[in-house]
Amino acid sequence: MDSKEDNYLAEGVDRLQIVAEDVDPSISPLKITMSPKSPRSPKSAHGKHVTSKGSPVKHDRHSHSPKDGRPKKGGSGGKGTWGGILETGDDNTVDPNDPNYDSNEDNSHSNTTKPLGVFDEYKKKATVIVEEYFATDDVVSTANELRELDMPEYHYYFVKKLLSMAMDRHAKEKEMAAVLLSTLYANVIDPPQFYKGFSKLVESADDLIVDIPDTVDVLALFIARAVVDDILPPAFLTKQLGSLPKDSKGVEVITRAEKSYLSAPLHAEIIERKWGGSKNKTVEDVKTNINNLLVEYIASGDKMEAFRCIKDLKVPFFHHEIVKRALILAMERRASEDRLLDLLKEAAEEGFINSSQMTKGFGRLIDTVDDLSLDILSARDILQSLISKAASEGWLCASSLKSLSFQKQKQIEDDTARVFKLKAQYIIQEYFLSGDILEVISSLESEKYNSSSELSAMFVKKLITIAMDRKNREKEMASVLLSSLSLPADGVINGFLMLVESADDTALDIPAVVEDLAMFLARAVVDEVLAPQQLEEIGCQLTGQDSIGSKVLQMARSVLKARLSGERILRCWGGGGSSRPGWDIEDIKDKIGKLLEEYDSGGELREAFCCIRELGMPFFHHEVIKKALVAVMEKKNERLWGLLEHGFSVGVFTPDQMMKGFGRVADSLDDLALDVPDAEQQFTRYVERAKAASWLDSSFPATRYVIQTGACS
């Protein structure tokens, strides 16, 4: 090799060293060596392809350009590569000492590459974390690994990477991705990072569709799921539409999410089950599981087990129900108050329940404290004490809660109204069990409740609220009952108005409130319970055009305007009416008869009441009272009288249920007298004993001829 060629080669190596140091300052001169192989060899000493023909460099630099950056046949390389050794141009490097240097140039042309290096490292680790998560389904480990990265400013990329990888996989991975995001929200990844991650995904929809043909539908479903899970605000859709090119796939994604998923009836339940998540799991099932885990925690005191159960529920957007239920249990079981508050405190500190869900749980209890006061007389004072403790310990922001001192009821709050709310609940629950419309009418007429507009409004609201949290059978029964009752027109209107106004609060317990309540309004119009003009009157009195209530009215109008709307609305819940009760009432009566027989034959009092509670029907306890009293009169054995005595003393049997139980026995005295000749005399004697024990009001008649059979339930 002559001296001229040596000089050229040395100059090329020096230039490579300068470029390498610009790309990565950690590369030492010792790492830039001549390949021992011939320049014509296609591979380096390690068996990897070199970056250009005859290049002595072992470190391959990958281009981010969509164009092919591999070297051309001439050996000089394409755009974005280092070029040939003998090139003297300096187009691919930026010298800070150059007079034309601009520090705001694109990062790909800047020699300040440290941030890029950190981000590249994050991207590699994020990809590994996602792969591991899909393999293990371990949410906790994934969350810990993200925390250990300690790069919260790049978490938007993790959101984007997780979803883009899930989009190209099966339904299992898609559901896993949605569950992980719900778990990480606000605890590990800040909300703005979620917003940014989804924005970038929507912007890259045109690129994603090249590899994932169903990008529009899958990404739309991910966005809809994020809105349902409270990860993205609904306003995300509107803002994205305004920032995207009109002909982009991103616009199709947003449109599909809004019209095909979020606007559909029962959209929340449909979206959550799309990939197999929450399969066969209803809101009622989740509430039952929450209650069970809290009761078990009270008994064991094992916080770790309680947290494990909370995690297994996989409903971080519904954690406010855990808070609400724990507070109610603390108010009902004062001895367990400290233990339950300790659980909530640690759940807040460890991130199992975020501050938003904690505040929402307390807020929901404040909204219902007056109803709770019917069962717990000092509920308001106890709740105020719980709020003060939580705020003083720093795990609740009390300033964001409504004031308990100035809570006002929109409707009458005298003793009659408060008692009626409790009685109305019993009447409705028993109706859903028996399907007996005449019994409901009798119960309302007996105390002239159906003549009061204010009480009628309360009954309408209570009936539909309970039905919305149940199955289609009960929804159909509620509509049938409304069309069968002769309630004051203004009472019905005000009842629906109260329902629409409180729709925002109802949505916390019943996610499908928009679809359900809109259908109840439409059904009321079809059944002529409401006139079309009255529907407009409700809309005129409604305040807040962006509220859930306004969406309810909008959907109700849309349903009524549809072709053949009347027939469709009548069949919306199957049209089963009250002729097909979901429970066989004879089975319930049979169970009651058997448990009384078992106790009467020498059974334990504790076991008998355990069986009564397991029935889960306190509104049907009058059947227990009736059967027990009849058995006492037939056998002249007062063992069962002792059961009634104990049940009343511990609050299992209420005065209302006692009243109705004795009243039903009075109705059947004629039949009973066929087997028990002195039935009427015995009954009169037992009525007097019940009055003396305060089971019955002193006004309860001692003779059957003046007893009103429609005693309140």
JONOR-V998599 format. One line per field, one symbol per residue. psi: psi as a letter, one per 30 degrees, with the letter a starting at -180 (. if undefined). A space follows every 10 residues. Layout:
BEGIN
psi: ???
END
This chain:
BEGIN
psi: kleeeeeeee eeeeeeeeee eeejffklff fjlkkflkff kflafgglkl flkgkgkfjk jkkgkfljgl klfffflakf lfalegkflh fglkkffkfg kjfglkffgk figeeeeeee eeeeeeeeee eeefefhjee eeeeeeefeh iffgfeeeee eeeeeefgal eeeeeeeeee eeefkfeekk eeeeeeeeee eeegeeeefe fjeheeeeee eeeeeeeegg ekkffeeeee effkkfglfe eeeeeeeeef effkkheeee efgegflhkg jleeeeeeee eeeeeeeeee gjeeeeeeee efehiffgff eeeeeeeeee eeiffgeeee eeeeeeeeef gejleeeeee eeeeeefgee effeejegee eeeeeeeeee effggkjfff llkffgkkkf lkhleeeeee eeeeeeeeee efefgjeeee eeeefeghef fkeeeeeeee eeeeeeefga leeeeeeeee eeffkilkef eeeeeeeeee egeeeefeej egeeeeeeee eeeeeeggek leefeeeeee fkkjfgleee eeeeeeeeef flkheeeeef gegfgfagfi kfkjfeeeee eeeeeeeeef gglkeeeefe eeefehiffg ffeeeeeeee eeeefhjgef eeeeeeeeeg gejleeeeee eeeeeefgee eefefjegee eeeeeeeeee eeggekkffk kfkffgkkfh kk.
END
